[in-house]
Amino acid sequence: MRIWDSTWPLVALAALSRAPFWWHGFGVHPDEWGVIRSGLDFWLHGSYFIARPPGYPLNEIMMGGLAWIGGAPLCAAASTAAAAVTLVYFRRLTRLHGTATSVWLTLALAFHPWFWASGTCALDFAWSFCCQVVAFYYVERGRLCRGGVWCGLGIGFRPTSMIWCFALLVRVLTRDRSWRDTARFLGPMIAVSFLPVMMCIMKPEHWAFAASFAKGTRGVVPTARTLALGTYRLVEFFGHVPAATVLVAGCWLKRKPIVRLFRNREPWLWPHCIVFVVTLYQFYGAPAKGEYLLPVLPGVLLIVGRCLSTAWWKVVAAAFFVNAFISIDMGSWREGSEARVQPPSLRRGSLLWYQERITEYNVEITRLRDELTQPNRVVELGERYSELQPAYVSSLLPRGPAGQARVHARLTPAMVRVDGGDVAGIEVWHGFLPPPLHTYGSLVFCDAGSILIEYSAPVPHELLLTRVREFCESGARR
C-alpha cells in the first residue's frame, strides 16, 4: 500500500495543475474538432465517419458523447483522468524496475510539457499513452491477458499504437518462449481491437479518404529540411534547450552505468528500444506534432532514471514545468516552408500555446456566427477552410462553457458541385470526407438562407444563394 499512498499526492497535484485549462475549448488543431464532429454524428445521427485516416474510433465516439453531455470541460477532465491513471502505473513501473528516484521521475513525467498539454484537450494522445504505460506494466508483471486488453484499447484509441503493441509482443515471445503465453496476450488484444478496426475499414468512403490522404503524403522521406525540423522538435519535446541539456549532460556523465545497464541485457529494455527507433524514424519522415513522440517517453525516463540521481531529476522536473509556460524560439522550422534560423528568443510554452490557439478559434467562430446568421449571406473561408468543423460542432452542442464560442444555428453540412460557371447541385455532405473534384464543402443555414463555404465561392453569389434556397426547400436540411 505504501506505493499507492505516496502516489496519490503526485496524482492529485497533476490533476489540479490541469484543471484550470478545462474551460478553454476542445483543442488547438482542426483534428480535435474533427474528433468531436465524428463522435457527435455517431450519437446524434447514428452514423460513423472517421475524422482523419486511418480512424480513431474509441476516442471519437467517447469524446463525442462527453462533448454532448458536458462540452469541452468534460472532455478535458476525461483526458486528465487518463493522465492520472498513466502516472499511477508509471510510478509502479519505476518501482518494478528498481528506480531509486521514483517520486521525482514520476513528477518529471507529470509536468512534461506535451504530456501536460495532451491532458487538457480532446485528442487521443493522452488515452493511447495511458494504454501504453498500463500495458507495459501488466506485461512486465506477467499478467498477459490484461496487457493484451490494454493493447487492444490502445489500438482502438490510436492505430499507431500497433508499434508499441508489436514491441510488447516481442517481449512476450522472448519471455518464456511459450505459445500459450503468446495466445494469452494476442487473444484479448485482437478481441478488443476487432470492432474498432472493423468500424474503420468496412466503409468504402473510409478507404477513399485514406487513399486521398496517402496520396498527399506519398514520398515523405527524411530530407535535410525535415531532419532539421525533426531535430529541433525533438529537442523541444524533451523540454527544449534547458531540460534537454540537463538530460544529455547527465547521460554523458553517467554513461558507464547506462552502458552497464545495456550490457546486463535486462529484458525490459528491448521493447522500449524498439519503440524508440521505430517512432523516431516515423517522426523524422513527417515531424508535424511533438505529441507524436510521446511513446518514446516512458522508455527514455525509465532507462535514464536508473542512472541519474534525485538531484538531476529535480532539475529536469523544474525545467519541464517552466518549459510548459516559457519556451525558446530558434527559428521557424515548419512543414511546407524552408527552415529559417533566427537568434534565440522567448515565446509561449506548449501549454500556453494550446490555450492561445483555442482563443483564436473562439474569436473566429464568433465572427462566423455573426456573419452566417445574417439573411442571404455567402461567407467565404478562403484559406481558413479548416474552420468548417469548429463552426459545425459548436452548432450541435446544447450548451457551452464560458469563453467557448458557439454558433446558435441549425447548420447542415453540404457539398456544392460546380460545372463550369453553374452550380450543378447541392447535396448533404456526410462525414466531412474530402469532396470530389470541382466540389466544395459548406455549411448551410436554411433559416437565414445563408451558406458558409470553404475557400472562395466558385460562382456568383446570387446564383449560389438561389441553389441554397432550392436545397432548403427540398427538405434536405438535417
C-alpha positions in Angstrom: 0.0 0.0 0.0 2.9 2.4 0.6 3.4 2.9 -3.2 -0.2 3.9 -3.6 -0.1 6.2 -0.6 2.9 8.1 -1.9 1.5 8.2 -5.4 -1.8 9.9 -4.7 -0.4 13.3 -3.8 1.5 13.2 -7.1 -1.7 12.3 -9.0 -3.7 15.0 -7.2 -1.1 17.6 -7.9 -1.0 16.7 -11.6 -4.8 16.8 -11.8 -5.0 20.1 -10.1 -2.4 21.5 -12.5 -4.6 20.6 -15.5 -8.0 21.7 -14.1 -7.6 25.4 -14.9 -7.3 24.6 -18.6 -10.5 22.6 -18.8 -12.6 25.6 -19.8 -10.8 26.8 -22.9 -12.2 24.6 -25.7 -11.6 21.3 -27.4 -8.1 21.9 -28.7 -5.7 23.8 -31.0 -5.9 21.9 -34.3 -8.7 21.0 -36.7 -8.2 17.4 -35.7 -9.7 18.0 -32.3 -12.9 19.4 -33.8 -13.0 16.5 -36.3 -12.9 14.1 -33.4 -15.9 15.8 -31.7 -17.8 16.0 -35.0 -17.2 12.3 -35.7 -18.5 11.4 -32.2 -21.5 13.7 -32.4 -22.5 12.2 -35.7 -22.3 8.8 -34.2 -24.5 9.6 -31.2 -26.9 12.1 -32.9 -27.3 10.7 -36.4 -26.4 7.0 -36.0 -23.5 7.2 -38.5 -19.8 6.8 -38.1 -17.3 8.6 -40.3 -13.6 8.8 -39.4 -12.3 12.3 -38.5 -8.9 11.5 -40.2 -7.3 8.4 -41.6 -6.9 5.7 -40.5 -9.7 6.3 -37.9 -9.6 6.7 -34.1 -13.0 5.2 -33.2 -12.8 4.8 -29.4 -11.6 8.4 -28.9 -14.0 9.8 -31.4 -17.1 8.1 -30.1 -16.2 8.6 -26.4 -15.3 12.3 -26.9 -18.4 13.0 -29.0 -20.6 11.6 -26.2 -18.8 13.5 -23.5 -19.0 16.7 -25.5 -22.7 16.3 -25.9 -23.1 15.8 -22.1 -20.7 18.4 -20.8 -18.9 20.2 -23.6 -15.2 20.8 -23.7 -14.7 20.8 -19.9 -15.9 17.2 -19.6 -13.7 16.1 -22.5 -10.7 17.8 -20.9 -11.5 16.3 -17.5 -11.6 12.8 -19.0 -8.2 13.3 -20.6 -6.9 14.5 -17.2 -8.3 11.2 -15.7 -6.3 9.3 -18.3 -3.2 11.2 -17.4 -3.8 10.4 -13.7 -4.0 6.7 -14.5 -0.8 7.0 -16.5 1.1 8.5 -13.6 -0.2 5.8 -11.2 1.0 2.9 -13.4 4.2 4.7 -14.4 5.1 5.1 -10.7 4.5 1.4 -10.3 6.7 0.7 -13.3 9.6 2.7 -11.8 9.4 0.7 -8.6 9.1 -2.6 -10.6 12.4 -1.8 -12.4 14.2 -0.7 -9.2 14.4 3.0 -9.9 15.6 4.8 -6.8 14.3 8.2 -8.0 10.7 7.1 -8.4 9.0 10.1 -7.0 10.9 12.8 -8.9 10.9 10.7 -12.1 7.1 10.5 -11.9 6.9 14.2 -11.1 9.0 14.9 -14.2 6.6 12.9 -16.4 3.6 14.7 -14.8 4.9 18.1 -15.8 6.4 17.1 -19.2 5.1 20.0 -21.4 3.4 17.9 -24.1 2.1 15.2 -21.7 0.7 18.1 -19.6 -1.0 19.8 -22.6 -2.4 16.5 -24.0 -4.3 16.0 -20.7 -6.3 19.2 -21.4 -7.7 18.5 -24.8 -9.9 16.1 -26.8 -7.3 14.3 -28.9 -6.3 10.7 -28.5 -2.7 11.2 -27.3 -3.4 11.0 -23.5 -5.5 7.9 -24.0 -3.1 5.9 -26.2 -0.2 6.9 -23.9 -2.2 5.7 -20.9 -2.9 2.4 -22.5 0.8 2.0 -23.4 2.0 2.6 -19.8 -0.6 0.3 -18.3 0.1 -2.5 -20.9 3.8 -2.4 -20.3 3.2 -2.7 -16.6 1.0 -5.7 -16.9 3.2 -7.5 -19.3 6.2 -7.0 -17.1 4.2 -8.4 -14.2 3.3 -11.4 -16.3 -0.4 -10.6 -16.4 -0.6 -11.1 -20.2 -4.4 -11.1 -20.6 -4.6 -7.7 -19.0 -1.7 -6.5 -21.1 -3.4 -7.7 -24.2 -6.7 -5.9 -23.3 -4.9 -2.6 -22.8 -3.0 -3.1 -26.1 -6.4 -3.6 -27.9 -7.7 -0.5 -26.3 -4.6 1.4 -27.4 -5.2 0.4 -31.0 -8.8 1.4 -30.7 -7.8 4.9 -29.5 -4.8 5.3 -31.8 -3.9 2.8 -34.5 -0.2 3.7 -34.4 -0.2 2.0 -31.0 0.5 -1.1 -33.0 4.1 0.0 -32.8 4.4 -0.5 -29.1 2.0 -3.4 -29.2 4.4 -5.1 -31.5 7.3 -4.3 -29.1 5.3 -5.9 -26.3 4.6 -9.0 -28.5 8.4 -9.4 -28.9 8.7 -9.2 -25.2 6.1 -11.9 -24.7 7.6 -14.1 -27.3 11.1 -13.9 -25.7 9.9 -14.0 -22.2 9.3 -17.8 -21.8 9.1 -18.8 -25.4 5.7 -20.2 -24.7 2.9 -20.2 -27.4 0.4 -20.4 -24.6 1.6 -17.1 -23.2 1.5 -15.6 -26.6 -2.1 -16.7 -27.1 -3.0 -15.2 -23.7 -1.6 -11.9 -24.9 -2.7 -11.9 -28.5 -6.2 -13.2 -27.9 -7.5 -10.3 -25.8 -5.7 -7.8 -27.9 -7.3 -9.0 -31.1 -10.7 -9.4 -29.5 -10.8 -5.8 -28.0 -9.4 -4.1 -31.1 -11.5 -6.1 -33.6 -14.7 -3.9 -33.5 -12.9 -0.5 -33.7 -10.7 -1.8 -36.6 -13.8 -3.1 -38.4 -15.5 0.3 -38.0 -12.6 1.9 -39.8 -12.2 -0.4 -42.7 -15.8 -1.5 -43.5 -16.9 1.7 -45.3 -15.6 2.3 -48.8 -15.7 6.0 -48.1 -13.0 5.5 -45.5 -10.8 3.7 -48.0 -11.2 6.6 -50.4 -10.4 9.1 -47.6 -7.3 7.1 -46.7 -6.2 6.8 -50.3 -6.5 10.6 -50.7 -4.5 11.2 -47.6 -1.8 8.7 -48.6 -1.5 10.4 -52.0 -0.9 13.7 -50.2 1.8 12.2 -48.1 3.4 9.9 -50.6 7.2 10.1 -50.8 7.5 11.6 -47.3 11.1 10.6 -46.5 13.6 12.3 -44.3 15.2 15.2 -46.1 17.7 17.9 -44.9 14.8 20.1 -44.1 12.7 17.5 -42.2 15.8 16.4 -40.4 16.5 19.9 -39.2 12.8 20.3 -38.3 12.7 16.9 -36.6 15.8 17.6 -34.6 14.5 21.0 -33.5 11.2 19.4 -32.4 13.0 16.5 -30.7 14.9 19.0 -28.6 11.7 20.9 -28.0 9.9 17.7 -26.9 12.5 17.0 -24.3 12.0 20.4 -22.6 13.9 22.4 -25.2 17.4 23.6 -24.5 17.4 23.7 -20.7 15.9 20.3 -19.9 17.5 18.6 -23.0 20.9 19.9 -22.0 20.5 18.5 -18.4 19.4 15.1 -19.8 22.3 14.9 -22.3 24.8 16.1 -19.7 23.5 13.6 -17.2 23.7 10.7 -19.7 27.2 11.7 -20.6 28.4 11.9 -17.0 26.6 8.7 -16.1 27.5 6.9 -19.4 29.2 4.0 -17.6 26.0 3.0 -15.6 23.9 3.3 -18.8 26.4 1.1 -20.8 26.4 -1.4 -17.9 22.6 -1.5 -17.9 22.6 -2.5 -21.6 25.4 -4.9 -21.2 23.4 -6.7 -18.5 20.7 -7.3 -21.2 17.8 -6.7 -18.9 14.9 -7.9 -21.0 12.5 -5.0 -20.3 14.9 -2.6 -22.1 14.4 -4.0 -25.6 10.7 -3.3 -26.2 11.4 0.4 -25.3 14.3 0.4 -27.7 12.1 -0.9 -30.5 9.5 1.8 -29.7 12.2 4.5 -29.7 13.8 3.5 -33.1 10.5 3.0 -35.0 8.8 6.1 -33.6 11.8 8.3 -34.2 12.1 7.1 -37.8 8.4 7.7 -38.4 8.6 11.1 -36.7 11.5 12.3 -38.9 9.5 11.5 -42.0 6.8 14.0 -41.0 7.7 15.9 -37.8 4.3 17.6 -37.5 3.5 17.4 -33.8 5.5 17.0 -30.6 2.9 14.6 -29.3 3.9 12.0 -31.9 7.0 11.4 -29.7 5.1 10.6 -26.5 5.5 6.8 -27.0 9.3 7.1 -26.5 8.9 9.0 -23.2 8.4 6.1 -20.8 11.4 4.2 -22.1 13.7 7.2 -22.0 12.7 8.1 -18.5 12.9 4.6 -17.2 16.3 3.9 -18.7 17.9 7.2 -17.8 16.1 7.1 -14.4 18.1 4.1 -13.4 21.3 6.0 -13.7 20.6 9.6 -12.7 20.3 10.7 -9.0 17.4 12.5 -7.4 19.2 15.9 -7.8 19.3 15.5 -11.6 15.5 14.7 -11.8 14.6 17.7 -9.6 16.3 19.9 -12.1 14.6 18.1 -15.1 11.2 18.3 -13.4 11.6 22.0 -12.8 12.8 22.6 -16.4 9.8 20.7 -17.8 7.5 22.8 -15.6 9.0 26.1 -16.8 9.0 25.0 -20.4 5.3 24.4 -20.3 4.9 28.2 -19.9 8.0 29.6 -21.4 10.0 28.2 -24.4 12.8 29.3 -26.7 12.2 30.1 -30.3 15.2 29.4 -32.5 13.6 29.6 -35.9 10.5 28.8 -38.0 11.0 25.2 -38.9 7.6 24.2 -40.2 6.2 21.8 -42.7 5.9 23.2 -46.2 8.4 26.0 -45.6 12.1 26.4 -45.6 14.0 26.1 -42.3 14.8 29.6 -41.1 17.2 30.1 -38.2 17.0 33.1 -36.0 18.6 34.3 -32.8 17.1 32.6 -29.7 14.1 34.4 -28.3 11.5 33.6 -25.6 8.0 32.5 -26.6 5.0 30.8 -25.1 5.5 27.2 -24.0 3.3 24.3 -25.3 0.7 24.6 -22.6 0.1 28.3 -23.1 0.4 27.9 -26.9 -2.5 25.4 -26.7 -4.7 28.0 -24.9 -3.7 30.8 -27.3 -4.7 28.8 -30.3 -8.0 27.9 -28.6 -8.8 31.5 -28.0 -8.1 32.2 -31.7 -10.6 29.6 -32.7 -13.3 31.1 -30.4 -12.7 34.5 -32.0 -13.2 33.0 -35.5 -16.3 31.1 -34.5 -17.8 34.3 -33.1 -17.1 36.1 -36.3 -18.5 33.3 -38.5 -21.6 33.1 -36.3 -22.3 36.9 -36.7 -21.9 36.7 -40.5 -23.7 33.4 -41.1 -26.8 34.3 -39.1 -27.5 37.4 -41.3 -30.0 36.8 -44.1 -28.9 35.7 -47.5 -25.2 35.8 -46.9 -22.3 33.9 -48.6 -19.5 33.6 -46.1 -16.2 32.6 -47.7 -13.5 31.0 -45.6 -10.6 31.4 -48.1 -7.6 29.7 -46.7 -9.3 29.2 -43.4 -11.3 26.2 -44.8 -10.4 24.1 -41.7 -12.9 26.2 -39.7 -15.9 24.4 -41.1 -15.8 21.7 -38.5 -15.4 24.0 -35.5 -18.4 26.0 -36.7 -20.5 22.8 -37.2 -19.5 21.3 -33.9 -20.3 24.4 -32.0 -23.8 24.5 -33.6 -24.6 21.0 -32.4 -23.7 21.3 -28.7 -26.6 22.1 -26.4 -24.5 24.2 -24.1 -21.1 25.7 -23.9 -18.9 26.9 -21.0 -17.9 30.5 -20.5 -15.3 31.5 -23.0 -16.3 28.8 -25.6 -17.9 30.5 -28.6 -20.9 28.7 -30.2 -23.0 29.1 -33.3 -26.6 29.2 -32.2 -28.0 27.9 -35.5 -29.0 24.7 -37.2 -26.3 24.1 -39.8 -26.4 21.4 -42.5 -23.1 20.1 -44.0 -23.5 20.3 -47.8 -21.4 19.7 -50.9 -21.6 22.3 -53.7 -21.0 20.7 -57.1 -19.8 23.1 -59.7 -20.0 22.5 -63.5 -18.4 25.3 -65.5 -19.9 28.5 -64.2 -23.0 26.9 -62.8 -24.0 25.1 -59.6 -24.8 21.6 -60.7 -26.3 20.7 -57.3 -26.1 20.9 -53.6 -26.3 17.7 -51.6 -25.9 16.7 -47.9 -22.3 16.2 -47.0 -21.8 13.1 -44.9 -18.9 12.8 -42.5 -16.9 15.8 -43.9 -15.0 13.4 -46.1 -12.8 15.1 -48.8 -15.2 16.3 -51.5 -14.7 15.2 -55.1 -13.1 17.4 -57.8 -15.0 20.6 -58.5 -17.0 20.1 -55.3 -16.8 22.4 -52.3 -17.6 21.7 -48.7 -20.0 24.1 -47.0 -22.5 24.6 -44.1 -26.0 25.8 -45.0 -28.1 27.8 -42.6 -31.6 27.4 -44.0 -33.4 29.6 -41.5 -31.4 32.6 -42.9 -30.8 31.3 -46.4 -27.0 31.7 -45.9 -24.1 29.5 -46.6 -20.5 29.1 -45.2 -18.3 27.8 -48.0 -14.6 26.6 -47.9 -12.1 28.6 -50.0 -13.9 31.2 -52.2 -17.3 30.9 -53.8 -16.7 29.4 -57.3 -19.9 31.0 -58.8 -21.7 34.4 -58.4 -23.2 34.8 -55.0 -26.8 35.4 -56.4 -26.7 32.0 -58.2 -25.3 30.2 -55.2 -28.0 31.7 -52.9 -30.7 30.6 -55.3 -29.4 27.0 -55.2 -29.2 27.2 -51.4 -32.9 28.1 -51.3 -33.8 25.2 -53.5 -31.7 22.9 -51.3 -33.5 24.0 -48.2 -37.0 23.8 -49.8 -36.2 20.2 -50.9 -36.2 19.2 -47.2 -32.6 18.0 -47.3 -31.7 20.0 -44.2 -30.5 18.0 -41.3 
